[in-house]
Amino acid sequence: MKYKLKYMIALLLAGSIGMWFMPLIKINSVDISIMDILKVGIGNYGISGTAGEIYPYIEEYFKPKVIVVFIVLVLVLVGAFLTAVISGKKSYVIAIISSIVNNISVISVCLYIKNKMAEVQKALVLLDIGQVMKFSYVTIILWIVMYAVIVLLCILGLWLWRKKEWQEEYVEAMPEKIDSRQNVWERPVAVRQQESTGFEGAVVGETGIFEGKVYSLKERVEVFFEWENGKAVLKKQRNTQNLAGIYYVAKYQEYCIDVFVKSNVFLSSGQPLGAGRTYYLPRGTEIYITNKENQFLLA
């Protein structure tokens, strides 16, 4: 979810431009949006009637500052673009910063427009055109609500990334008293001893020569399955012969398995665990390495 969430946020950021087309000011029966002011400010209009009489005055008052409105528009789009292309949790930080900058900028522009439009109205009253002017707070409220949703989604994204980082964190030091040339297995009593002193994970052999024996883990310290002499063994070293790495996360009572080689690590149901991916398996899960003669219980 955390990988797709940033694209949703980027779409919302870019989509907020749609609110620039919503009415912000109403003079008589003419609705005027931020986008209208941007277009009129650069002289891009050709409307007759009441609007045709009002727009020249808007151009006169807003033309000097129309570049500011354009810069704010660019900032919104740049924020959306960076949120989509930057990887990891940085994208959510960018989105939050963009939301803050966009809100400050747009609200400032809206207040500036409101004040300037009051001057425009005074000029129009003299021509008996702009007797009534109303400012639409609905547009501002919808803008704020939309960005509140964006910020909440960003916080959710950061939380999901933080959770993943914590789960994948582990100490680089390897367990003591592990002979790299053989598996050091303990009798099942080791699990009970660990439970009484603070469980840190254990792999229990269910078939083959390791049936009924226990390999005790240290929390968040990774060990590695390797194929040796026709059987799966556990080693402390990380090397090119490793099939998968495994460690235990006590906080979530889950085992983290990093699979390095495809079609070698399976759930007891026969479902393969894909290479290059990380899996979080609860206690009690059974797996086997290559074949069911090498089946293990994640105690």
N, C-alpha and C positions, 0 to 999 in steps of 0.2 A: 504493500500500500504506500509506503513512504517514497517509493520510486515514482509512482504515478501522481502523488499528491501535489508535487511541485508544478506539474503541468496544469492541473486544475487551478492552482493559485495564479499561475501565469495567465491563463485564460480570463480569470476574474479581473486581474489587473488591467489587461488589455480591454476587456469588456466594459470596464468602468468608463471608458471613453464614450460609450453609448449614452451615458447620463449627460454628456455635454450637449446632446441634441434635445434634452428635456427643457421645458420652459423654465426660465429663471426670473424673467421680468415680464410683466404684462402691462402694456400701455394701451388704454382703451380696449380694443378687441385684438390687438396684435401681441402674440406670444413671441418672446425673444429669448433664445438660448445662448449659451456660451459660444457654441459653434457659429451661430448667426453673427455674434459680435466679432468673432475672428474673421469671418468672411467679409462682413461689412467694413471692418477695419482696414482691409486691403483693397476695398473698392469693388469687391466681387458680388454685385447685386444688380438686379434689373427688374425691380418689382414696382408695380403701379398701385394706386389706391392709397389707403392710410399708411401702409408699411412703406410705400415709396416716398411718402412725405417725411416719415420718421427716420429712415435709414441714413439719409445724408447727414443729419445731425449726430447720429451715433458715430458715423465715420469721422466727423470733425473732432469729436471729443475723445475717441478711442484710438485713432490712428497712431498717435505717438507711443502708445503702450501696447499695441497689438503684438509686438515681438515678444513681450513677456508672456502673453497667453500662449503663443506658439511654443515657447521654451518649456512651459509647463506641460503642454501636450507631448512634446518629445520626451520629457522626463518620465511620464507615465509609461510610454511605449518602451523606453530603454529599460525601465525597471522590470517590465513584463518579459522582455527578451532575455535579460541577464538571469532572471529566475528560472527560465526554461533551459538555458544552456549551461549554467554553472552546476557542477555535480556536487553530490553530498549535502551535508547539512548547511553548507554555505549558502545554498540557494534560498533557504528559508530565512537566513539572516538578511540576505539581500532584499527579499520580499518585505520583511518587516521594516527595514530602513526605507525602502521605496514607498511603503504605505504611509509612513510618518511624513516623509518629504512631500508626497502627493497631497495628503490632507492639508498640511500647512499651506502649500502652494495654492491649491484649488480654493480653499476657504478664504485665503487672502485675496485671490483674484475676484471671488464672488463679492466680498465686502467692498473691494475697489469698484467693481461694476455697479453695485448698489448705490454707492456715493456719487459716482459719475452720472448714473442714470437720473438721479435726482436733479442734477444740473441740466441734463438734457430735457427733462420734463418742464423745468422752468422756462426753457427756451421755447418749447412746444406750446406751452400754455399761452404765450404771447401770440401764437399763431392760431389759437383755439383748436389745437389738435390733441394735446396730451393732458386732458383734464384729470384722468385717473391712471395712477401707476401702482401696481401691486408686485411685491417681491414674493417669489415662490419658495417657502421654506421646505416644502415637501421634497424638492430636488436635493437640497442640502442634507436633509435627514436621511434620505435613501442612500446618498453617497456615503455618509458616516456609517450607516448600518452595513453597507456592502464591505467597507474596509474593516469594520469590526469582525466580520465573518472571515475575511482574508487573514487578519492577524491571529484569530483563533486557530485557523487551519495551519498557519505557520508554527504556532506553539505546539500543535499536535505533531507536526512533522519533525520538529526538533526533539520532542519527547520520544518519538519512535526511533530516531537515530541514536539518541542517548541510550535507550534501552538496548539496542543492538550492540553499541560499543561496549557497554558494561558486560554483556553476555560473552562477547568475544575477547574480552580482556583476560590475560592470564600471565602469570609470572614466568619469565624465561628460564629460571632455574629448573633443573630436572629433579625427579625424586631421588632421594638418597638410597643407597644400598640396592640399586638395580644393576645387575650384571648385564652388560650389553650383549653378551654372547649367548644368553639363555633367558627364558622366561622365569621370573621369580614368582612362583605362585604360593599362595597360602591356603591353609585349610579353611572351610566355611566359617569357623569360629571368628575369623578376622572381621567379617561383616558385623557380627554382634558386638565385638569390641569397639568397632568404629562408631556404631550407633550410640554407645554409651559415652563416648568422648567427643562426639561431633562428627557426623558422617561426612566424608569427603569424596565419596564415590568408590565404586568397585565393579570390576568385570568378573562375572562368574562363568566358568566353563560348563557347558551343558552336554557336550559330546566329545568323543575322542579322548586323547590322553589327559586333557585338562578337565574332564568331567568332575563336577563337585568341588573344584578348586577355585580359589578366589585370588584375583589380582587387585590389591588395594591401590587407589589413586590418591593423589594430593589435589585439593580443590584448585581448579583453574590451571593445573600443570598438565600439559599435553604429553601423551605417549602415543606410540605409533604401531599400527598393525603392519606386519610384513610377512611375506610368504617365504618360508624357509624349510627345505627338506620335506615338501609335501604337506605342510601344515601352517596355520596362521600363528604367528608369535607376536608378542608385544616387545617393542624396543623403545629405548629412551631417545635415540638419535633421530633427527630428521634427515632423511637422505632420499635419493632418487628411487630407492626400492620400496619406499613406503606405499601402502595401498590406501591408508586412511589414518587420520589423527583423531584422538578422542580425549576430552577432559570433562570434568563435572563442575556445574555451577550450582552451589548450594542454595543461593537465594531463590532460584526458580525451581529447584529440584529437577534439573534437566541435564542431560548429557549433550555436549556439543560435538558433532562428528563432522570433520572436514574430509571429504572424499576426494582422493587424488587420481584414482584410476577407475574407469567405468567398468561396469559389469563384474565388480569384485565384492561389493558390499550390498547386502540384501536385508530387508526385514524378514521375519520368520514366515510371512505370508508369501514370500517370493518376489515382492516388489523391489526392484533395484533402486539404489540411491545414486543419483547422477553425479558424474565426476565434475569437479570444479565448483561444487556447491557446498553450503554449510547447512546441516540439519540439527534441529533441537528436539531431542527425543526424551520423553518422560521416563522416570524410574519404572522398571518392570518391563521395558521394551526388550524384545529378543531380536538379535541380528545374527547373521552368519557371514563368514568371509569365504568367498568363492564357492563353497558347497556346504551342505548341512552337516558334514563331518566336523565342521569348525563353527559350531553355534555357541553364542554367548548371551548371557542375560546381563542387562545393565541394572545392577541391583539397586 
